[in-house]
Amino acid sequence: MLIEKVSDDNQIKIIEGLAYEIWNEHFTPIIGKAQVDFMLEKFQSKNAISEQIENGFLYFLINNNNAPIGYTGVLPEDEQLFLSKLYITSDERGSGYGRKAIDFLEELAINRGITKISLTVNRHNSDTIKIYKKLGFKHCGTILQDIGNGFVMDDYKMEKNI
């Protein structure tokens, strides 16, 4: 497995394609097709990702055997590393790539003098919540956020001290 920092438009386009595949497969049963389409355009399109990178987000492609199998996006802040995105294709889930990505992000945080990783996860995404708990994240609240177009993100906030 190789985790590489995203640095060009081609890599961003690969992430956009992965997002489309993963979100339609995983999130449509949880939040519905209309909200998935809206969120992909608002948060996971090439333009949205490029803008996030310009505003301090770091994106990383996760590759296995020279093929992209997932990605992660984080925002380093003063006291925490906000884990905004961590997605693995369905064929590769359960193979330890998520754990390896979290290990990578912990090292990234430590190298920046950051001792906590925080994230939000849809509160109906029970399998993912179980994984985060297994990886040492603790539930620390709920967040209901209006994202426009009549949609909300209904999430749990989770944190891990490293």
Order of alpha helices (4+ residues) and beta strands (2+ residues): beta-alpha-alpha-alpha-alpha-beta-beta-beta-alpha-beta-alpha-beta-beta
